[in-house]
Amino acid sequence: MKRIIFLGIFYVTICNFTMAQAPQLMSYQAVIWDAAGHLVSDKAVNIKLSILQGSVTGISVYTEFHKIQTNENGLVSLMIGGGSIITGNMSGISWEAGPYFLKTETDPTGGNNFMITGITQFVSVPYSLASNYSNIAGMARNISTKNTGLPGQVLTIDKDGKLMWSSNPPVLSTISITEIKSNTALSGGNISSDGGSPVTSRGVVWSIYPNPSVSLSTKTIDGSGIGFFTSNMTNLVPNTVYYVRAYASNGLGTSYGNEVTFTTNNPLVVNVPCPGTPSVKDTDGNTYNTVLIGTQCWMKENLKVTKYKDGTNIPLDTTGGPNGNASGQSWSGRNMGSRTVYGHKNENLTTYGYLYNGFATSDKRGICPDGWHIPTDDEWLVITDFLGGPTVAGGKMKSTGTTFWYIPNEGASDESGFSALPGGNRDLDGKFNLNKYNAFFWSASEEGSNAAWYFYLYYYSGISNRFFNFNVKNFGASVRCLRN
C-alpha cells in the first residue's frame, strides 16, 4: 500500500470566545497528499490532534479525534476543540504558560493506525482564548488571565505566543525654569503616572535646539518614581536660549513633558558699575554708586535728595511720633510733594534714604539727577524679566544677610547688584510700616491724577511684585533712579 502523508498549512481563527459559556474553537484546514504526490480526494480519514506544552516533545495537555471526509482537492476543514475528546480540556489550557505546539496524526484508511504527519507551533491565536474574561477596572468582566496586571497596564502577546501585561509610557510635565543665572538654572518635572511600570530614571534634558532627547549628554538624572522632582542644569552658556523637557523612563520606554524655553543671563551686564558712569550726584551733592543690570543703568542706593532739580526744597514731614500717628497737618493731608524719614530716626535716613510721596515723584521739576528719572512700570518689568521673572527676581535684587532684612530674607542673593534694602513705607493714614520687612519703590506710571504704580520686595520670599492703588500718591516709598 502506498504511504499516505499529511501535508499543508493549517489556518487558525477564534470563534465565539467572548462569553464564558461559548465553545473555544480554532478553525483548522490542511491538504493531504500521498507519497507519490497525489491528492487524497473524497476519502474518509481519521485525524488525531494533540496540543503539546513547552516543546515539540512536550507533554500533551489536550487530545481529540476527528473522522472527516477530504474534498475533491484533498482539503479537510475542522474545528480544533470540536472533536471527540480523548484527554484534557480546551478550557483548562493556560495559554499564557506557553509556548504550545499542535501535533497532527492521521490514518488515511479511516482506522487507528495513526502516523505523525506534522508538529506546528501556535504563535498568536492562544491570546484570544487566554483572554476569555477580563478584569479591567471600570469595565465588564470579559477577560481573565492567570495573573492580574497593574493599573494602567494592557494585555499583549509576545513573539513566542506568551501572554504578558505591558505598560504605557509615563505621563509627566515640565516645571517652569527658575533660578536662572549665566551658567546654571533650575527646572524639574511632575510625573503624574508611571504608565503601569515603575519609573526607573527621570530628569530634564536641554539643548539649543527644540525637542531635546535623552540621547544627548546635556541632561540630569534625578532618581526614580513618580511625583515632583527638581533638576539643576549646569555648564550652560551665558546669554543663550535653551529648550528644556522633563523626561521619565519605564519598562516600555521614555516619554517627555512639555517643552519650555529660557535665556541664560549675560554675566557681562550684571552687577558691574555702569560704563562711563560708575557714580552719580544728586542736587544736594550726595554721591550714589551705579550698577548695570542688562541694558539698564540703576542707582545702587536709595535716593536721599532734599531738593528738586531746580533747587526748590521738598518739604519734610515730621508730624506724628515714631509710629507716625499724625497730629496737626497729617501726612495724609499733604497734597503736595513731601519727604519723610522712617520713624523720624536719622539712622534710618542714613541706611534707607527718604520716603517720598507720589506728589514728589511725579512733580515736573524732578527729583532724580540730570539724565536720570523715576522708572516706569514697564521699566520695572524689564529688570524683572531680565532676572528670570517675578518668582525669582526679588531674591536677585535684595541685599543679603539679616542685618537690615528681617529673618529669613528668603532667596536673597543680590546677584544683580541692585542691593535693595527694606525701607518700609508710610501709609495713607500717616503710620510707618514694614521697615526691615519689605522694600517699596516708586514707579512713574500713573492712573489719573491721584493714583500710581509701585514695585516691592519681601523678606519672606524671593519674588517681586507690582501694585496699583487709588489715592496712592499719599503713600510714602523709597526711590531708585534709572539713567535715561
C-alpha positions as CSV (number, residue, x, y, z in Angstrom):
1,M,0.0,0.0,0.0
2,K,1.2,3.5,-0.8
3,R,2.3,5.5,2.2
4,I,-0.2,8.3,2.7
5,I,1.2,11.6,4.1
6,F,-0.5,14.6,5.6
7,L,0.9,17.9,4.3
8,G,-0.2,21.5,4.2
9,I,-0.6,24.7,6.3
10,F,-3.3,24.9,8.8
11,Y,-5.3,28.1,9.3
12,V,-6.5,29.1,12.8
13,T,-9.1,31.6,13.9
14,I,-11.0,32.0,17.1
15,C,-14.8,31.6,17.2
16,N,-17.2,32.6,19.9
17,F,-14.6,33.3,22.6
18,T,-16.1,36.4,24.2
19,M,-18.5,34.7,26.5
20,A,-17.6,32.2,29.2
21,Q,-20.2,29.7,28.1
22,A,-19.2,29.8,24.4
23,P,-17.0,27.0,22.9
24,Q,-13.3,27.7,22.5
25,L,-12.7,26.7,18.9
26,M,-10.0,27.2,16.3
27,S,-10.6,26.8,12.6
28,Y,-8.2,24.3,11.0
29,Q,-7.5,23.4,7.3
30,A,-5.0,21.1,5.7
31,V,-4.4,19.3,2.4
32,I,-3.4,15.6,2.2
33,W,-1.2,14.0,-0.5
34,D,0.1,10.5,-0.8
35,A,3.8,9.5,-1.0
36,A,3.6,9.8,-4.8
37,G,2.3,13.4,-4.6
38,H,-1.3,12.5,-5.4
39,L,-4.1,14.2,-3.5
40,V,-6.1,12.0,-1.2
41,S,-9.5,13.1,-2.6
42,D,-13.1,12.3,-1.5
43,K,-12.0,9.8,1.2
44,A,-12.8,9.4,4.9
45,V,-9.7,9.9,7.0
46,N,-9.1,9.8,10.8
47,I,-7.1,12.7,12.3
48,K,-5.9,12.9,15.9
49,L,-4.8,16.4,17.2
50,S,-2.8,16.9,20.3
51,I,-1.7,20.2,22.0
52,L,1.8,19.9,23.5
53,Q,3.2,22.3,26.1
54,G,6.7,23.6,26.1
55,S,8.3,22.0,23.1
56,V,7.7,19.6,20.1
57,T,8.3,16.7,22.6
58,G,6.4,18.3,25.4
59,I,3.5,16.9,27.5
60,S,0.2,16.6,25.8
61,V,-2.4,18.8,27.6
62,Y,-5.2,18.0,25.3
63,T,-6.0,15.4,22.6
64,E,-9.1,15.0,20.4
65,F,-10.2,12.8,17.5
66,H,-11.8,13.7,14.1
67,K,-13.3,11.4,11.5
68,I,-13.6,13.6,8.4
69,Q,-14.0,13.5,4.6
70,T,-11.5,15.1,2.3
71,N,-13.0,17.1,-0.6
72,E,-12.0,16.7,-4.3
73,N,-8.9,18.8,-3.7
74,G,-7.7,16.7,-0.7
75,L,-8.7,19.5,1.7
76,V,-10.0,18.8,5.2
77,S,-11.6,21.6,7.3
78,L,-12.4,21.1,11.0
79,M,-12.5,22.9,14.3
80,I,-9.8,22.3,16.9
81,G,-11.8,21.9,20.1
82,G,-14.8,20.5,18.3
83,G,-13.7,16.8,18.0
84,S,-14.2,13.8,20.3
85,I,-12.1,14.5,23.4
86,I,-9.5,11.8,24.3
87,T,-7.7,13.6,27.1
88,G,-7.7,17.0,28.7
89,N,-10.0,20.0,28.2
90,M,-9.5,23.1,26.0
91,S,-10.9,25.5,28.6
92,G,-8.3,24.2,31.1
93,I,-5.3,25.2,29.0
94,S,-3.3,28.1,30.5
95,W,-2.2,29.6,27.2
96,E,-0.1,32.2,28.9
97,A,2.1,29.4,30.2
98,G,3.2,28.5,26.6
99,P,4.7,28.0,24.1
100,Y,2.3,25.4,22.8
101,F,2.6,23.1,19.7
102,L,-0.1,21.3,17.6
103,K,0.8,17.6,16.8
104,T,-1.2,16.1,13.9
105,E,-1.5,12.3,13.4
106,T,-3.5,10.7,10.6
107,D,-4.8,7.4,9.4
108,P,-6.0,7.9,5.8
109,T,-7.7,4.5,5.8
110,G,-10.1,5.6,8.5
111,G,-8.7,3.2,11.1
112,N,-6.5,3.7,14.2
113,N,-3.0,3.2,12.6
114,F,-2.0,6.8,13.2
115,M,1.2,8.4,11.9
116,I,2.6,11.7,13.0
117,T,2.3,14.0,10.0
118,G,3.3,17.4,11.5
119,I,4.1,19.4,14.6
120,T,3.5,23.2,14.4
121,Q,3.9,25.9,17.0
122,F,1.0,28.2,18.0
123,V,2.1,31.8,17.8
124,S,-0.7,34.4,18.3
125,V,-4.0,32.6,18.4
126,P,-3.9,31.4,22.0
127,Y,-4.0,35.1,23.2
128,S,-7.7,35.3,22.3
129,L,-8.5,32.1,24.1
130,A,-6.5,33.1,27.2
131,S,-8.4,36.4,27.2
132,N,-11.7,34.7,27.8
133,Y,-12.5,37.0,30.8
134,S,-11.3,40.5,31.7
135,N,-10.6,42.1,35.0
136,I,-10.1,45.7,33.9
137,A,-11.3,48.3,36.4
138,G,-14.5,50.0,35.4
139,M,-15.3,47.5,32.6
140,A,-17.5,44.4,32.3
141,R,-15.6,41.2,33.2
142,N,-14.9,39.7,29.8
143,I,-11.1,38.9,30.0
144,S,-9.4,36.7,32.5
145,T,-5.7,35.9,32.9
146,K,-3.7,33.8,35.3
147,N,-2.0,36.9,36.7
148,T,-3.6,40.3,37.3
149,G,-1.9,43.3,35.7
150,L,-1.1,46.6,37.4
151,P,-3.2,49.7,36.9
152,G,-2.5,51.2,33.5
153,Q,-1.1,48.0,32.0
154,V,-2.5,46.3,28.9
155,L,-2.6,42.6,28.0
156,T,-0.3,41.7,25.0
157,I,1.3,38.7,23.4
158,D,4.9,38.3,22.6
159,K,6.6,36.7,19.5
160,D,6.6,33.3,21.3
161,G,2.9,33.4,21.9
162,K,3.2,34.2,25.6
163,L,0.7,36.5,27.2
164,M,2.1,39.4,29.2
165,W,1.0,42.6,30.8
166,S,2.6,45.6,29.2
167,S,2.8,49.2,30.3
168,N,2.2,52.6,28.8
169,P,4.8,55.4,28.8
170,P,4.9,57.6,31.8
171,V,2.8,60.8,31.9
172,L,4.6,64.0,33.0
173,S,5.0,67.7,32.7
174,T,8.0,70.1,32.8
175,I,8.3,72.6,35.6
176,S,8.9,76.3,34.7
177,I,12.6,77.4,34.8
178,T,13.7,79.3,37.9
179,E,17.0,80.5,39.5
180,I,18.3,81.5,36.0
181,K,22.0,82.5,36.1
182,S,24.6,82.8,33.5
183,N,25.7,79.2,33.7
184,T,23.0,77.4,35.7
185,A,19.2,77.2,36.0
186,L,16.7,75.2,38.0
187,S,13.9,73.1,36.5
188,G,12.3,69.7,37.0
189,G,9.1,67.8,36.4
190,N,6.0,66.2,37.8
191,I,5.3,62.6,36.9
192,S,1.5,62.0,37.3
193,S,1.5,58.4,36.1
194,D,4.2,55.7,35.7
195,G,2.1,54.0,33.0
196,G,1.8,50.8,34.9
197,S,5.6,50.2,35.1
198,P,7.9,51.7,37.7
199,V,9.8,54.8,36.6
200,T,13.5,53.9,36.7
201,S,15.0,57.1,35.6
202,R,13.9,60.8,35.4
203,G,15.3,64.2,34.9
204,V,15.5,67.0,32.4
205,V,17.3,67.3,29.1
206,W,18.2,70.6,27.3
207,S,19.6,71.8,24.1
208,I,19.9,75.0,22.0
209,Y,17.6,73.2,19.5
210,P,13.9,72.3,20.0
211,N,12.8,68.8,21.2
212,P,15.9,67.6,23.1
213,S,16.0,63.9,23.8
214,V,17.8,61.7,26.3
215,S,20.3,60.7,23.6
216,L,22.1,64.0,24.5
217,S,24.7,64.3,27.2
218,T,23.1,67.5,28.4
219,K,20.7,66.0,30.9
220,T,20.2,65.3,34.6
221,I,19.4,62.0,36.3
222,D,17.2,62.7,39.3
223,G,16.3,59.4,40.8
224,S,13.2,57.3,40.1
225,G,9.5,57.1,40.9
226,I,6.5,59.4,40.3
227,G,5.7,62.9,41.7
228,F,7.6,66.2,41.6
229,F,11.4,66.4,41.2
230,T,13.8,69.2,40.7
231,S,16.8,69.4,38.3
232,N,19.8,71.6,38.4
233,M,21.1,72.4,34.9
234,T,24.8,73.3,34.9
235,N,27.6,74.2,32.4
236,L,25.2,76.5,30.5
237,V,26.5,79.2,28.1
238,P,25.7,82.8,29.1
239,N,23.2,84.8,27.1
240,T,21.9,81.7,25.3
241,V,18.3,80.5,24.5
242,Y,17.7,76.9,25.7
243,Y,14.9,74.4,25.1
244,V,14.1,72.1,28.1
245,R,12.0,68.9,28.5
246,A,11.5,66.7,31.5
247,Y,11.8,63.0,30.8
248,A,10.8,59.7,32.5
249,S,11.7,56.2,31.6
250,N,9.9,52.9,32.5
251,G,10.0,49.4,31.1
252,L,8.2,50.5,27.9
253,G,10.4,53.4,27.1
254,T,11.0,57.1,27.6
255,S,8.4,59.9,27.4
256,Y,8.7,63.7,27.7
257,G,6.9,66.6,29.3
258,N,6.1,69.9,27.6
259,E,8.9,72.0,26.2
260,V,9.9,75.2,27.9
261,T,12.5,77.8,26.9
262,F,14.6,80.3,28.8
263,T,17.6,82.5,28.2
264,T,20.7,82.5,30.5
265,N,22.0,85.7,31.9
266,N,24.8,87.6,30.4
267,P,27.5,87.9,33.2
268,L,29.0,91.0,31.4
269,V,25.9,93.1,32.1
270,V,25.1,92.1,35.7
271,N,26.4,93.6,38.9
272,V,29.0,95.9,37.4
273,P,29.2,99.7,37.5
274,C,27.6,101.4,34.6
275,P,30.3,102.1,31.8
276,G,31.3,105.7,31.9
277,T,29.0,106.4,34.9
278,P,30.3,104.5,37.9
279,S,28.6,107.0,40.2
280,V,26.2,110.0,40.0
281,K,25.5,113.0,42.2
282,D,22.1,114.5,43.1
283,T,21.1,118.2,43.6
284,D,22.4,118.1,47.2
285,G,25.8,116.7,46.1
286,N,25.1,113.2,47.5
287,T,27.0,110.5,45.6
288,Y,25.5,107.2,44.6
289,N,27.2,104.2,43.1
290,T,25.6,102.7,39.9
291,V,25.0,99.2,38.7
292,L,24.5,97.9,35.2
293,I,21.7,95.2,35.0
294,G,21.1,94.1,31.5
295,T,20.8,97.2,29.4
296,Q,19.7,99.4,32.3
297,C,21.8,101.6,34.5
298,W,20.5,101.9,38.0
299,M,21.4,103.8,41.1
300,K,22.7,101.2,43.6
301,E,21.3,103.1,46.7
302,N,18.0,104.8,47.7
303,L,17.6,108.5,47.0
304,K,18.4,111.0,49.8
305,V,17.9,114.3,48.0
306,T,16.1,117.2,49.7
307,K,15.5,119.4,46.7
308,Y,14.0,119.3,43.2
309,K,16.4,119.8,40.3
310,D,15.6,123.5,40.2
311,G,16.8,123.9,43.8
312,T,13.3,124.1,45.4
313,N,13.0,122.4,48.7
314,I,11.0,119.2,49.0
315,P,9.0,119.7,52.3
316,L,10.0,117.4,55.1
317,D,7.1,116.0,57.1
318,T,7.8,115.4,60.8
319,T,4.3,115.1,62.1
320,G,3.4,112.3,64.4
321,G,5.5,110.2,66.7
322,P,7.9,107.3,65.9
323,N,4.9,105.3,64.8
324,G,3.6,108.1,62.5
325,N,0.5,108.9,64.4
326,A,-0.1,112.3,62.8
327,S,-1.1,115.4,64.8
328,G,-2.0,118.8,63.2
329,Q,-1.4,118.6,59.5
330,S,-1.1,114.9,58.9
331,W,0.9,113.1,56.2
332,S,-2.3,112.0,54.6
333,G,-3.4,115.6,54.2
334,R,-0.3,116.7,52.3
335,N,-1.5,117.0,48.7
336,M,1.9,118.2,47.6
337,G,5.4,116.8,47.2
338,S,6.8,115.7,50.6
339,R,9.5,113.5,52.1
340,T,9.8,111.9,55.5
341,V,12.2,109.7,57.4
342,Y,11.0,106.3,58.7
343,G,10.1,106.7,62.4
344,H,11.7,110.2,62.2
345,K,15.1,108.5,63.1
346,N,18.3,109.8,61.4
347,E,19.9,106.3,61.4
348,N,17.0,105.2,59.1
349,L,17.8,108.1,56.7
350,T,21.5,107.0,56.5
351,T,20.5,103.4,55.8
352,Y,17.3,103.6,53.8
353,G,17.1,107.2,52.4
354,Y,14.0,109.3,52.4
355,L,10.4,108.0,51.9
356,Y,8.8,110.3,49.2
357,N,5.1,110.7,48.5
358,G,3.7,110.3,45.0
359,F,3.3,114.1,44.5
360,A,7.1,114.5,44.9
361,T,7.9,111.7,42.5
362,S,5.5,113.0,39.8
363,D,6.5,116.7,40.2
364,K,7.7,118.0,36.8
365,R,10.7,119.7,38.5
366,G,12.1,116.2,39.0
367,I,13.9,114.7,42.0
368,C,16.4,112.5,40.2
369,P,19.8,113.8,39.0
370,D,20.1,115.2,35.5
371,G,19.9,112.5,32.9
372,W,18.1,110.2,35.3
373,H,14.4,109.5,36.0
374,I,11.8,107.6,38.1
375,P,11.4,104.2,36.3
376,T,8.1,103.4,34.7
377,D,6.1,100.3,35.4
378,D,7.4,98.9,32.1
379,E,11.0,99.6,33.1
380,W,10.5,97.7,36.3
381,L,9.2,94.8,34.2
382,V,12.4,94.9,32.1
383,I,14.6,94.3,35.1
384,T,12.2,91.7,36.4
385,D,12.2,89.7,33.2
386,F,15.9,90.0,32.7
387,L,16.5,88.5,36.2
388,G,14.3,85.5,35.4
389,G,10.8,86.6,36.1
390,P,8.8,87.7,39.2
391,T,9.2,84.4,41.0
392,V,13.0,84.9,41.4
393,A,13.9,88.5,40.5
394,G,13.2,89.8,44.0
395,G,15.9,87.5,45.5
396,K,18.4,88.6,42.9
397,M,17.7,92.2,43.8
398,K,17.8,92.0,47.6
399,S,20.9,92.7,49.7
400,T,22.0,89.6,51.5
401,G,22.0,88.7,55.2
402,T,19.7,89.7,58.1
403,T,21.4,92.8,59.4
404,F,18.9,95.0,57.6
405,W,16.4,92.4,56.4
406,Y,14.2,90.5,58.9
407,I,14.8,86.8,59.1
408,P,14.9,84.7,56.9
409,N,15.4,87.1,54.0
410,E,14.4,84.2,51.8
411,G,16.0,83.8,48.4
412,A,18.3,86.8,48.7
413,S,21.5,86.6,46.6
414,D,21.9,90.2,45.3
415,E,23.2,88.6,42.1
416,S,22.1,91.7,40.2
417,G,23.9,94.1,42.4
418,F,20.8,96.2,42.9
419,S,21.3,95.7,46.7
420,A,17.7,96.6,47.7
421,L,17.1,97.4,51.4
422,P,13.8,97.2,53.2
423,G,13.0,100.8,53.9
424,G,9.3,100.1,54.6
425,N,6.6,102.7,53.9
426,R,4.5,105.4,55.3
427,D,0.8,104.5,54.8
428,L,-2.0,106.7,53.7
429,D,-3.0,107.4,57.4
430,G,0.5,108.6,58.3
431,K,1.7,105.4,60.0
432,F,5.1,103.9,59.4
433,N,5.0,100.2,58.4
434,L,7.3,97.2,57.5
435,N,10.8,98.6,57.9
436,K,13.2,95.7,57.7
437,Y,10.3,93.6,56.2
438,N,9.6,95.0,52.8
439,A,11.1,97.3,50.2
440,F,8.8,99.7,48.3
441,F,9.9,101.6,45.2
442,W,8.0,104.3,43.2
443,S,7.0,103.9,39.6
444,A,6.4,106.9,37.3
445,S,3.4,105.2,35.7
446,E,0.2,106.9,36.9
447,E,-3.5,106.2,36.6
448,G,-5.3,109.6,36.7
449,S,-4.3,112.4,38.9
450,N,-4.1,110.7,42.3
451,A,-3.0,107.1,41.6
452,A,0.2,105.3,40.6
453,W,2.1,102.0,40.5
454,Y,4.9,100.9,42.8
455,F,7.2,97.9,43.0
456,Y,8.1,95.9,46.1
457,L,10.1,93.1,47.6
458,Y,9.5,90.8,50.6
459,Y,11.6,89.4,53.5
460,Y,9.9,86.0,53.4
461,S,10.2,85.3,49.6
462,G,12.4,85.9,46.6
463,I,9.5,87.1,44.5
464,S,8.9,90.6,43.2
465,N,5.6,92.3,42.8
466,R,3.9,95.4,41.4
467,F,0.9,97.2,42.9
468,F,-1.6,99.8,41.9
469,N,-3.9,101.7,44.2
470,F,-6.1,104.8,44.2
471,N,-5.1,107.6,46.4
472,V,-1.6,106.1,46.5
473,K,0.1,109.4,46.0
474,N,-0.3,110.0,49.7
475,F,1.8,106.8,50.2
476,G,5.5,107.1,51.2
477,A,8.0,104.8,49.5
478,S,11.7,104.7,48.5
479,V,13.1,105.9,45.2
480,R,15.7,104.3,42.9
481,C,16.6,106.4,39.8
482,L,17.2,104.9,36.3
483,R,19.5,106.5,33.7
484,N,17.8,107.9,30.7
